[in-house]
Amino acid sequence: MGGSHRVDGRELVRALRQWAAELGFSQIGVSGIDLTSAEPGLQAWLDAGFHGAMAYMARHGMKRARPPELVPGTLSVVSARMDYLPPATPADWPEREAQRLRDAAEGVISLYARGRDYHKVLRRRLQLLADRLAAEVGPFGHRVFSDSAPVLEVELATRSGLGWRGKHTLSLARDAGSMFFLGEIFVDVELPADAPVAAHCGSCTACLDACPTRAIVAPYRVDARRCISYLTIEHDGPIAPELRPLLGNHVYGCDDCQRVCPWNKYARRAPVPDFDERPGMSGMSLLALWQWDEDEFLRRTEGSPIRRIGYRRWRRNLALALGNALRVEADAPRRAAMRTALAAAQSSADALVCEHIEWALGQGPGA
């Protein structure tokens, strides 16, 4: 990356905001590259082992807090926000999602994962934004990211004025809640930084209180090893027996800490169609999802973030959720159907899935 461009930074940022809006981004902000004040907190989080089996977190270490080490020549970071609730999302969506969790026989997929894979959507649009910038200033060094490299996304978003870090560690904005994705462009053009915004969580502890597994061990500190999103997506081994009952019917990700956040009454709808919900991503019974063979799983999840966990983890998650449903399901014929479906899969399941099937069959009446 070069770093020798002579540009009118303020005019360029104004143009970037316009181009970003045309590409579906809700907001952009600019920050500098000195994140040294974030390093002690990151090191303490790693030292506590809160990253779980995500070895790449420790492997990259402080590179996350040092943009020029990740992309040499970086002088500024452009952070972008893209809202993801589909346009048809009703105002009472938090209550509707809570009802899904109360229906133990339904498999619940996190809201963000019901449409197209956000990694692809944001990276493509960020690259288009970078291309517009290059057309304006000439060739320049840059690299785009969206949850795809050792980048302190929330820290950069906070410093660029997109929001503040909530107690659940996600980025929060007064006019948008937290239902949005973040992406970044590291550039070798020095741009004027935006001012951070003040935090507005106050004394609220709704997110801490709502977490089923108590993964938010303190305000602004999450132990990923207990987080349902981590367990159902990142973790590739057996889920600890003491945590299994706490996962309920979550089969991919978790929105519980966001669902209860008061600021999410201001959550915005997506300006792009990519995040529209695909058929089968909500309202499906666990039994119906269990019937998917691997070919159907791959077909249904094409272009979806769900595909990244693979069929094996998908079945592990479903088996666990079926076990939790067996514990509370009052309808005897439905319980019997669940047990039959689980037992029928035992002989062909690998060791990981089989372990969770056996656990599930040991739950509830008739075990």
Secondary structure in CASP SS format (residue, H / E / C, confidence):
PFRMAT SS
TARGET T0000
AUTHOR 0000-0000-0000
METHOD secondary structure of the structure
MODEL  1
M C 1.00
G C 1.00
G C 1.00
S C 1.00
H C 1.00
R C 1.00
V C 1.00
D C 1.00
G H 1.00
R H 1.00
E H 1.00
L H 1.00
V H 1.00
R H 1.00
A H 1.00
L H 1.00
R H 1.00
Q H 1.00
W H 1.00
A H 1.00
A H 1.00
E H 1.00
L C 1.00
G C 1.00
F C 1.00
S C 1.00
Q E 1.00
I E 1.00
G E 1.00
V E 1.00
S E 1.00
G C 1.00
I C 1.00
D C 1.00
L C 1.00
T H 1.00
S H 1.00
A H 1.00
E H 1.00
P H 1.00
G H 1.00
L H 1.00
Q H 1.00
A H 1.00
W H 1.00
L H 1.00
D H 1.00
A C 1.00
G C 1.00
F C 1.00
H C 1.00
G C 1.00
A C 1.00
M C 1.00
A H 1.00
Y H 1.00
M H 1.00
A H 1.00
R H 1.00
H H 1.00
G H 1.00
M H 1.00
K H 1.00
R H 1.00
A H 1.00
R C 1.00
P H 1.00
P H 1.00
E H 1.00
L H 1.00
V C 1.00
P C 1.00
G C 1.00
T C 1.00
L C 1.00
S E 1.00
V E 1.00
V E 1.00
S E 1.00
A E 1.00
R E 1.00
M E 1.00
D E 1.00
Y C 1.00
L E 1.00
P C 1.00
P C 1.00
A C 1.00
T C 1.00
P C 1.00
A C 1.00
D C 1.00
W H 1.00
P H 1.00
E H 1.00
R H 1.00
E H 1.00
A H 1.00
Q H 1.00
R H 1.00
L H 1.00
R H 1.00
D C 1.00
A C 1.00
A C 1.00
E E 1.00
G C 1.00
V E 1.00
I E 1.00
S C 1.00
L H 1.00
Y H 1.00
A H 1.00
R C 1.00
G C 1.00
R C 1.00
D C 1.00
Y H 1.00
H H 1.00
K H 1.00
V H 1.00
L H 1.00
R H 1.00
R H 1.00
R H 1.00
L H 1.00
Q H 1.00
L H 1.00
L H 1.00
A H 1.00
D H 1.00
R H 1.00
L H 1.00
A H 1.00
A H 1.00
E H 1.00
V H 1.00
G C 1.00
P C 1.00
F C 1.00
G C 1.00
H E 1.00
R E 1.00
V E 1.00
F E 1.00
S C 1.00
D C 1.00
S C 1.00
A C 1.00
P C 1.00
V C 1.00
L C 1.00
E H 1.00
V H 1.00
E H 1.00
L H 1.00
A H 1.00
T H 1.00
R H 1.00
S C 1.00
G C 1.00
L C 1.00
G C 1.00
W E 1.00
R E 1.00
G C 1.00
K C 1.00
H C 1.00
T C 1.00
L C 1.00
S E 1.00
L E 1.00
A E 1.00
R C 1.00
D C 1.00
A C 1.00
G E 1.00
S C 1.00
M C 1.00
F E 1.00
F E 1.00
L E 1.00
G E 1.00
E E 1.00
I E 1.00
F E 1.00
V E 1.00
D C 1.00
V C 1.00
E C 1.00
L C 1.00
P C 1.00
A C 1.00
D C 1.00
A C 1.00
P C 1.00
V C 1.00
A C 1.00
A C 1.00
H C 1.00
C C 1.00
G C 1.00
S C 1.00
C C 1.00
T C 1.00
A H 1.00
C H 1.00
L H 1.00
D H 1.00
A H 1.00
C C 1.00
P C 1.00
T C 1.00
R C 1.00
A C 1.00
I E 1.00
V E 1.00
A E 1.00
P C 1.00
Y C 1.00
R E 1.00
V E 1.00
D C 1.00
A H 1.00
R H 1.00
R H 1.00
C C 1.00
I H 1.00
S H 1.00
Y H 1.00
L H 1.00
T H 1.00
I H 1.00
E H 1.00
H C 1.00
D C 1.00
G C 1.00
P C 1.00
I C 1.00
A C 1.00
P C 1.00
E C 1.00
L C 1.00
R H 1.00
P H 1.00
L H 1.00
L H 1.00
G C 1.00
N C 1.00
H E 1.00
V E 1.00
Y E 1.00
G C 1.00
C C 1.00
D C 1.00
D H 1.00
C H 1.00
Q H 1.00
R H 1.00
V C 1.00
C C 1.00
P H 1.00
W H 1.00
N H 1.00
K H 1.00
Y H 1.00
A C 1.00
R C 1.00
R E 1.00
A C 1.00
P C 1.00
V C 1.00
P H 1.00
D H 1.00
F H 1.00
D C 1.00
E C 1.00
R C 1.00
P C 1.00
G C 1.00
M C 1.00
S C 1.00
G C 1.00
M C 1.00
S E 1.00
L H 1.00
L H 1.00
A H 1.00
L H 1.00
W H 1.00
Q C 1.00
W C 1.00
D C 1.00
E H 1.00
D H 1.00
E H 1.00
F H 1.00
L H 1.00
R H 1.00
R H 1.00
T C 1.00
E C 1.00
G C 1.00
S C 1.00
P H 1.00
I H 1.00
R H 1.00
R H 1.00
I H 1.00
G H 1.00
Y H 1.00
R H 1.00
R H 1.00
W H 1.00
R H 1.00
R H 1.00
N H 1.00
L H 1.00
A H 1.00
L H 1.00
A H 1.00
L H 1.00
G H 1.00
N H 1.00
A H 1.00
L H 1.00
R H 1.00
V H 1.00
E C 1.00
A C 1.00
D C 1.00
A H 1.00
P H 1.00
R H 1.00
R H 1.00
A H 1.00
A H 1.00
M H 1.00
R H 1.00
T H 1.00
A H 1.00
L H 1.00
A H 1.00
A H 1.00
A H 1.00
Q H 1.00
S H 1.00
S H 1.00
A C 1.00
D C 1.00
A H 1.00
L H 1.00
V H 1.00
C H 1.00
E H 1.00
H H 1.00
I H 1.00
E H 1.00
W H 1.00
A H 1.00
L H 1.00
G C 1.00
Q C 1.00
G C 1.00
P C 1.00
G C 1.00
A C 1.00
END
